[in-house]
Each structure stands twice: as structure tokens, then as C-alpha cells.
Amino acid sequence: MSTPIVVVGAGHAGVHTASRLVELGYRGELILIDEEDGLPYERPPLSKDVLAGAESHEPPALRKQDYYEDKGIRRIAGSAVTAVDRSAREICLADGSTIPYHRLILATGSRARTLDVPGAALPGVQVLKTRADGRNLKAMLRPGVRFVIVGAGYIGMEVAAAAVKSGCSATVLEYQDRSMSRVTSEDVSRYFEDLHVAEGVQFAFGSSLERIEGSDRVEGVVTSDGETIPADVVVVGIGVLPNQELAEAAGLDCSDGIVVDEHARTSDPEIYAVGDVTRFTCPREGVSMRLECVQNAMAQADSAARHILGLDAAVAEVPWFWTVQHGVRLQTAGVRSSEDHVVRRGDPADGKFAVLYLRDGRLAALDTINALGDFAAGKKLIAAGARLDPVLAADRAVKLATTRTDDLAISR
Amino acid sequence: MSNNITVIDRAGSPSQVEWEPEQTLMEALRDNDFPLLASCGGTASCATCHVYLEPQVVSGLGERSEDEIELLEEAEGFDAETSRLSCQVAHAQSLDGITVTLAPEE
């Protein structure tokens, strides 16, 4: 029997790596280690359908139960990896057992960043990252419950929407001057803020949290402005930290993420890392980044599997992200920069518009609001490095793909 | 009861696949190792699970959502009569025996 390939972590990145290895023809031993119990599941629905939906309490499984057995993927669930011994080429589990590896893939993901303020450990303070977090939060969504949400990023905004939909009150504290400022431009932020306000969400911008008050559980929060807001639940949505400790302890290069190359290989050629936990240089823009999205998890999983099997690399999909708030879908393709030239395509008043981000004349990123046609077309234009006519592109009556100014040069 | 369907891959080769009742068509294809990226997990947010079904099957499935149509229209090889996002096709007994053809990769 050959020494196994071992995948540590069973989120999108870990499960997809195992799947891709099998799909691409690997027939040796394959072990998938999951710190959590139960079947590996989808994470995006945790803050969307699972939270906002009346019925479904559980996120969908990434693969059905039989899948792993049918494909010869041995799953070890509810077991933490405590160390990677690179010289012995084995990993150690919490129960003291060891598993040798031929190749190791670290898909340890990220964890929610927590608040470092007095009262942060009180019951009623909640992050949203795992299935267990989802269950806890869902149980708190009862009419009349007062929510304070720290952070107006995707998670905070999605939770606020779910809270008011359930009859709770929701106040969002955000230290920046607008929502989702890290991922989108002002037009889009304002559009979503208006939507939330119309549904009863309150915002406090330029405001951070000083301390959380309460004796046995959360009773209120005190903000940096000195204001006290009564609260039964405090949801902390202030970003994530990469789970790089195993890699760091094993001496792999880490720098706010496990550093990997274009094949998802770490500084040890026998160890790969995939998904949220990684830092890599974006091939399109040449900048070092971490990308917290399903697309990146799947692309790196594919790269790692191909490289391990000696196959040619595939062309990766353009990074993309999405959020749904009050039934309105925002989809982003590419990674914007605050220096990009911003072109608004269509009118927000129509409830259907897009914002284009041009860099040196080419389309680098776009946001679409209920405009999936623009999203699909834009993703291809970004991949092609297409230059757009900014005036034509601003007109939603003109198909986005036809606003290219470099069509002939490319196709001839 | 499972459906038995014929899947024609991008090289034109047919194979028989079981489509289980709790799966969408996308999930059945993905779990049987067909190279569908299905990167949005089945929420009609991308077009990476695009397939062709027979025209009479498509017309029997009812209206496509506005989102699905917008995505499909921009997809490579879109065909108004036969294109569907497989994540939006739920299992139904009446779909036993159908033929599914994978659309070209984006």
C-alpha cells in the first residue's frame, strides 16, 4: 500500500482537493481529516439561507454521505491535527496517533477574528463561521431580541438583514464611514445601506465598540462615542484570521497566511496549502493577497491536485464573491483597488445596476446588483484583460461585451 | 427512486449515471465526477454547471428564473431551447431516462 495523501481540513478547499484528486485519476490512499463532526458542509449559506430562511436550519452538505466511501476517500471527523512532523513525514492527531503522508495538503481555513474588549467572553457574544455558530445564532433570532452587530462587512450586513426579518432590532457599528468599504465602492455601499434602513436596520458609522456590559450575559454595549446601546446579542463580524499555526510550528513560510506558489505549494515541496489559509501572489495583478472565497478555495484545490498528479495547470476562474441582503444580490468579480476609475453602469434607482472598476483602461473588477448578465459578461472581460469604452459601458442598454475597444486587436 | 440518465461529456462520449432523488441535476453530475466547476454551490450565481437537455424536456420543466436566463444568455454556447443551469433542475420521476449534454467550458 502506498503512503497516503493526507488533506487536513474539510471546508470547500479540503473537500475539493480530495474530489479533484479522485476525478483526475488518483487511486492511492486518500485521507481527509475534519476537526468538526458530521458531514463537511457549505459555508456561504450559513449567513444567508440558513440564517434568513424560515425552514432550513442546517447548511447543505458539500457531498452526500456515500460520496466519500464510493470514491475511496477515508474521512476522519471530529479529530484535530496537533502537529506536522516534516522529517518523519507524518502528522499527529489529538489522540496521540500518527498518520504518515506522501503528500500533505493543509486546508485549515480561517477563523473569525474576535473582539479584544472587556465583556467579549459574555454569553450572547457570537461570531458566525461554523455550523455550530449558525445553530447558536439561529436560536437567538426571536422577535424582540436586540442585536448589536460589530462590523458592516458581508457577514455583519447579512446578519443584520436576517435579524430584522426575524422581528429583532439590529444596530450595526462600523468604524469606517460606510458599509462594506473594504470590498466595494461608495455607490454600492449607499445602495445597500438605504435598503437596510428601509427594513429597519440602524447604522452607527465611525463608531467602534469600547466594552460589552452585562453580568451573566450581554446586556448592552458602550461605543467609542460614549453611547450605551442595550443589546441581548452582540455579533462580531470583523474579518478572519488564517489558521496557520500548524504550518508555522512546522517551520513553513507564513506571513499572515501560509505562503504558497502558483501550484499551491508551500515552502516544503511535499506540502501544499489551499483556500482561506493561504497567501499568494495574484497572477493577474502581481500583488500578494489572501482571498476568502469559494472560487479561490476551488481553484487552489484544483492546482494542488494537478501538480501532485503531474498534470498541466488549468486557467483559474477570475475571483468572485457574493452576498445577499434583503433578497438583493451583490456579485463581485475581480479585486478592486481604491485607485481604480469607477464607472457606474445603469441607475441604482432601477434596482438593477453595475459598477465597473477600470485600471489603466482595462476592466479589473465589477460589482453587479441584480444584474447577473453583466456579472457573467464582466467576469469574462476581466479574464481577457479587456479595455472598455467608459462612456458606452455606462449605458446599460448597450451589452457590456460590445463596449470593448480592443476586440479587433485581440481576435485578429 | 433514482433516475437513470445518459450524460454526454465534452468529448462526446455517453455514460449512464444514477440521479438520486435528493440531488439536483448539478449534484448528480458533480458527484459522478463530471468536470463541472459548479463554483457557486447551486445558487444560480455562476454559469459553470451549464448543460443541454432535450427541447421537450426543457419545455416540460417550466419557466427559468430571470437570473438563470441572464446567466445563460452570456454563457458560451447558449441555446435558447436546450440550455439550463443544472443546479436549477430538481429531481423528478418524469426525468428518468433523459439525456444531458455538458456545455463547453467557459
Chai-1 contact restraints between the chains, C-beta under 6 A:
chainA,res_idxA,chainB,res_idxB,connection_type,confidence,min_distance_angstrom,max_distance_angstrom,comment,restraint_id
A,E23,B,D33,contact,1.0,0.0,6.0,A-B,restraint_1
A,E42,B,G41,contact,1.0,0.0,6.0,A-B,restraint_2
A,Y67,B,D31,contact,1.0,0.0,6.0,A-B,restraint_3
A,Q295,B,S39,contact,1.0,0.0,6.0,A-B,restraint_4
A,M298,B,S39,contact,1.0,0.0,6.0,A-B,restraint_5
A,W322,B,S45,contact,1.0,0.0,6.0,A-B,restraint_6
A,L372,B,D67,contact,1.0,0.0,6.0,A-B,restraint_7
A,L372,B,E70,contact,1.0,0.0,6.0,A-B,restraint_8
A,L372,B,L71,contact,1.0,0.0,6.0,A-B,restraint_9
A,G373,B,E70,contact,1.0,0.0,6.0,A-B,restraint_10
A,G373,B,E74,contact,1.0,0.0,6.0,A-B,restraint_11
A,A376,B,A47,contact,1.0,0.0,6.0,A-B,restraint_12
A,A376,B,L71,contact,1.0,0.0,6.0,A-B,restraint_13
A,A376,B,E74,contact,1.0,0.0,6.0,A-B,restraint_14
A,A377,B,E74,contact,1.0,0.0,6.0,A-B,restraint_15
